[in-house]
C-alpha cells in the first residue's frame, strides 16, 4: 500500500466509525476505489465521496443495486454478542472434528474475531471515543444520504491507535485471553501460536496496486497487513468482525474439502435440531417433528406447529444460501429463490393433505374436541443470517427481483420466511413467547401487501409488539397504509442501539 493509500484507508476507517448511518456509502466508495486502483494514488476527500454517491452510487431502481446495498448494510445488522452466541451454538457439534483436520475450528475463528473486536472496543473506551458518533440534528439531515461528518483530527488519531496492532502482541494477548478454550488445551504453546497465525492469515489481505480484487473483497478479509511495517495489522472496518464471520466460515469450508465434507454431512441434522428447539420455546397446542405421510407417495415435512386458530407447516432449508456472498451475489440470489420456492411447494403439499384427506386431522393434532375453521400457512426457515428478501409486499419484493416467489404461493396460504438467527432471537423474547400465533397471523395478514418494511424479521416482531399491538392510532395508520398501498419503513429500538438518531419517528 502506498503512503497515499494508507492515508485514504485511515481516513475512510475513521469516517466509517464516526458516521454509523453512512457506512453503506463509505464502504461502497472504498470498494469502488479499491477496484479501480484510485485508492493508491488519489486523495480521498469529503467532496470525492459525495460525488461518488451522487454520480456512481447504487441507485435503488435496479434489483442488483438493492441487493448490493443490503450486502453493504449487512455487517451492521446483528447484535455482535447475540450473533456470536448463535454461531457458537450453530457450529459447536462439528468443532472437534474440524479442529482435528485443519488445526482450528469455526468456533476458534469466531473466538479470534470476537477477541479482536472486543480489544478495539476496549481501546476506544480507554481513549474516550467509545461512545463518540455523529449525532443527527434532525430527520432532514438523516434522510439526506449523501451527507456525512468528517471527524476531527484528534478523533482520527485516536481511532488509528485503536485499530492498529503488531501481529505478535495480537497473538500474545489472544493466547492469554483464551487459555481455557478447547483449542488452547489441545495444543502446546508453539502449536497455539501457529494456529493463531493461521487464523490471522486467513482473515488478512495485503492491498497492492498490481492486484485485482473481487467486489466486496473487504468483507472476506477484514484484517489488513500494513506494507512496509513488518508485523503490523490494521483493522479498518471492525464491525465486519463476527457479524460477517459466517461468510468466512463457509469460505473456509470451500477451501478445505475434508472439512466441507464434515459440514455437508452434518448441517442438515444440526440446522433442523436447532430450528425445532427454537420453535419449542413458543407456546403452542402441539409441535410435531418430522411429519411423514403418503399422498400417494411417501412425503415428509420437517415439522407441524398447531395453535388455537391456525396450523403451520415448517420447512427447513439447511443449504447455506450465503455461501456465495460476497463473491457471487447472483448465484446467492438464484439459490435463495430456488430453495424458497422448493420449501413453499413442499409446505403447500402438506397443507393440502391435512385439509383434504382428513378434515378432522388438524384439530385432532391440535388436541381440540371439535373442528372449526383454522388459518394455515408455511414457515420457511433458512440457515444463517440474511436481510428481508421476501417482505410480504409484492411491490417491494419486485425491487429485490423476488417477484417469481409469488408464483409459488397459493392465494389461500400464508407464508413466512425467516432465518435461523432471527428465529433464534425471537425465541429469546421471553415476554411474548405465548403470543407467537398472534404475530404470525398479523405478519401474514395483508395478502402480500404488507404496509411495513424492515431489514429483518426481528424488527417486524418489534413493530408488532412494541407499536402495533399497543398503539391504537398507529394500528389505524398502518391498516390505512395497507389500503392505500403505502409503505412504512421501520427500524426498532429493541434490536438496534441507535441513540445518535433524531427522535422524529424514525
Residue pairs with C-beta under 8 A, 6 or more apart in sequence:
1 9
1 40
1 206
1 207
1 208
1 224
1 226
1 227
1 228
2 40
2 41
2 209
4 40
4 41
4 42
4 43
5 39
5 40
5 41
5 207
5 209
6 226
7 43
7 44
8 33
8 39
8 42
8 43
8 44
9 30
9 39
9 207
9 224
9 234
9 236
10 156
10 160
10 236
11 44
11 156
12 26
12 29
12 30
12 44
12 236
13 159
13 160
13 163
13 234
13 236
13 237
14 151
14 155
14 156
14 159
14 160
15 22
15 26
15 49
15 148
15 150
15 151
16 22
16 23
16 26
16 27
16 30
16 236
16 237
17 151
17 159
17 238
18 132
18 133
18 134
18 149
18 151
18 155
18 159
19 26
19 133
19 134
19 148
19 149
20 76
20 133
20 134
20 498
20 500
21 136
21 142
21 498
21 500
21 501
22 145
22 147
22 148
23 72
23 73
23 75
23 76
23 239
24 69
24 72
24 73
25 49
25 53
25 57
25 145
25 146
25 148
26 49
26 148
27 72
27 218
27 237
28 52
28 53
28 57
28 58
28 68
28 72
29 44
29 48
29 49
29 52
29 53
30 39
30 218
31 215
31 216
31 217
31 218
32 38
32 52
32 56
33 39
33 42
33 44
34 207
34 213
34 217
34 218
35 213
35 215
37 209
39 207
40 207
40 209
41 209
42 48
46 148
46 150
49 148
50 146
50 147
53 145
53 146
54 146
58 65
58 66
58 68
58 69
58 72
59 65
60 66
60 69
60 399
61 399
63 399
63 400
63 401
64 329
64 330
64 401
66 399
66 400
66 401
67 329
67 333
67 400
67 401
68 329
70 387
70 389
70 455
71 216
71 219
71 325
71 326
71 329
72 216
73 387
73 455
74 219
74 243
74 244
74 385
74 387
75 219
75 237
75 239
75 240
75 243
75 244
76 239
76 243
77 243
77 385
77 387
77 455
77 456
78 243
78 385
78 421
79 495
79 497
80 114
80 117
80 241
80 242
80 243
82 425
83 242
83 243
83 245
83 385
83 421
84 110
84 114
84 242
86 420
86 421
86 424
86 425
87 106
87 107
87 110
87 242
87 245
87 246
87 249
88 107
88 110
89 274
89 424
90 246
90 270
90 271
90 274
90 420
91 105
91 106
91 107
91 110
91 249
92 107
93 266
93 270
94 105
94 106
94 262
94 263
94 266
94 270
95 105
95 106
95 107
95 108
95 182
96 105
96 182
97 259
97 262
98 104
98 105
98 106
98 259
98 262
98 263
99 105
99 108
99 182
99 183
99 186
101 256
101 258
101 259
101 262
102 256
102 258
102 259
103 187
103 191
103 194
103 195
103 198
104 183
104 195
104 198
104 199
105 183
106 249
106 252
107 182
108 181
108 182
108 183
108 195
108 199
109 199
109 202
109 203
109 245
109 248
109 249
109 252
110 242
110 245
110 249
111 178
111 181
112 174
112 196
112 199
112 200
112 203
113 203
113 222
113 241
113 242
113 245
114 241
114 242
115 173
115 174
115 177
115 178
116 170
116 223
116 235
116 238
116 241
117 238
117 241
117 242
119 165
119 170
119 173
120 162
120 163
120 235
120 238
121 130
121 238
123 161
123 162
124 130
124 158
124 159
124 162
127 158
127 161
127 162
128 158
129 155
129 158
129 159
129 162
132 155
133 500
134 148
134 149
134 151
134 500
135 499
135 500
136 142
136 500
136 501
136 502
137 502
138 502
138 504
139 502
139 504
139 505
139 506
141 147
141 502
142 501
142 502
142 506
151 159
163 234
163 235
163 236
163 238
164 226
164 232
164 233
164 234
164 235
165 232
165 233
165 234
165 235
166 231
166 232
166 233
167 197
167 200
167 231
167 232
167 233
168 231
170 200
170 233
171 193
171 196
171 197
171 200
174 196
175 184
175 189
175 192
175 193
175 196
178 184
183 192
183 195
184 192
187 195
200 223
200 233
202 248
202 252
203 221
203 222
203 223
203 248
204 221
204 223
204 224
204 225
204 233
205 217
205 218
205 220
205 221
205 223
205 224
205 225
206 224
206 225
206 227
207 213
207 224
207 227
208 227
214 326
214 327
215 326
215 327
215 329
216 326
216 327
217 326
218 236
218 237
218 240
219 240
219 244
219 247
219 325
219 326
220 247
220 248
220 251
220 326
220 327
222 235
222 237
222 238
222 240
222 241
222 244
223 233
223 234
223 235
224 233
224 234
224 235
224 236
225 232
225 233
225 234
226 232
226 233
226 234
235 241
246 320
246 322
246 384
246 385
247 322
247 325
247 326
250 320
250 322
250 323
252 259
253 259
253 260
253 263
254 260
254 323
267 318
267 320
267 383
268 318
270 318
271 316
271 318
271 381
271 383
271 420
272 302
272 316
272 318
274 420
274 424
275 302
275 303
275 314
275 316
275 381
275 420
275 423
276 287
276 289
276 302
276 303
276 314
278 420
278 423
278 424
278 426
278 427
279 287
279 303
279 305
279 314
279 423
279 427
280 287
281 427
281 428
281 433
282 427
282 433
282 434
282 436
283 433
283 434
283 435
283 436
284 305
284 306
284 307
284 436
284 437
285 306
285 307
285 308
285 366
285 367
285 368
286 304
286 305
286 306
286 365
286 366
286 367
287 303
287 304
287 305
287 306
288 303
288 304
288 305
288 306
288 365
289 302
289 303
290 300
290 301
290 302
290 303
291 300
291 301
291 303
291 304
291 350
292 298
292 299
292 300
293 299
293 300
293 350
293 353
295 349
295 353
295 357
299 346
299 349
299 350
299 353
301 313
301 314
301 315
301 346
301 347
301 350
302 314
302 315
302 316
303 313
303 314
303 316
304 311
304 312
304 313
304 314
304 350
304 354
304 365
305 311
305 312
305 314
305 379
306 312
306 362
306 365
306 366
306 367
307 366
307 436
307 437
307 440
308 366
308 437
309 374
309 375
309 437
309 441
310 374
310 375
310 376
310 377
310 437
310 440
310 441
311 354
311 362
311 365
311 366
311 374
311 376
312 376
312 377
312 378
312 379
312 440
313 346
313 347
313 350
313 351
313 376
313 377
313 378
313 379
314 378
314 379
314 381
315 343
315 344
315 346
315 347
315 378
315 379
315 380
315 381
316 381
317 339
317 340
317 342
317 343
317 380
317 381
317 382
317 383
318 383
319 335
319 339
319 383
320 383
320 384
321 332
321 335
321 336
321 339
321 382
321 383
321 384
321 386
322 332
322 384
322 385
322 386
323 332
323 335
324 331
324 332
324 335
325 332
333 401
336 382
336 386
336 389
337 402
337 404
337 405
339 382
340 380
340 382
340 390
340 405
340 408
340 417
341 404
341 405
341 408
343 378
343 380
344 378
344 380
344 405
344 408
344 409
344 415
345 408
346 378
347 377
347 378
347 379
347 380
347 413
347 415
348 378
348 408
348 410
348 413
350 378
351 376
351 377
351 378
351 413
354 361
354 362
354 376
355 362
355 376
359 371
360 371
362 374
362 376
363 370
363 371
363 372
363 374
366 374
375 414
375 441
376 413
376 414
377 413
377 414
377 415
377 416
377 440
377 444
378 413
378 414
378 415
378 416
379 415
379 416
379 418
379 440
380 415
380 416
380 417
380 418
381 418
381 419
381 420
381 423
382 417
382 418
382 419
382 420
383 419
383 420
384 419
384 420
384 421
385 419
385 421
385 422
386 419
387 455
387 456
388 453
388 454
388 455
388 456
388 457
388 460
389 397
389 400
389 402
389 417
390 397
390 402
390 405
390 415
390 417
391 397
391 400
391 450
391 453
392 443
392 444
392 446
392 448
392 449
392 450
393 446
393 448
393 449
393 450
393 451
393 453
393 487
394 403
394 406
394 448
394 449
395 449
395 485
395 487
396 453
396 487
397 403
397 405
397 406
406 448
409 415
409 448
414 440
414 441
414 444
414 445
415 444
416 440
416 443
416 444
418 426
418 457
419 456
419 457
422 456
422 457
422 458
423 457
425 458
425 495
426 436
426 457
426 458
426 461
427 433
429 461
429 465
432 439
432 461
432 465
435 465
438 464
438 469
439 461
439 464
439 465
442 464
442 468
443 450
443 460
443 464
446 482
449 482
449 485
450 482
451 478
451 479
451 481
451 482
451 486
451 487
451 488
452 460
452 463
452 478
452 481
452 487
452 488
452 489
452 490
453 487
453 488
453 489
453 490
454 460
454 463
454 489
454 490
454 491
454 492
455 491
456 495
458 492
458 494
458 495
459 490
459 491
459 492
459 495
459 496
460 490
462 490
462 492
462 493
462 494
462 495
463 490
463 492
466 492
466 493
466 494
467 474
467 490
468 474
468 475
468 478
469 475
477 488
478 488
480 486
481 487
481 488
491 498
491 501
491 506
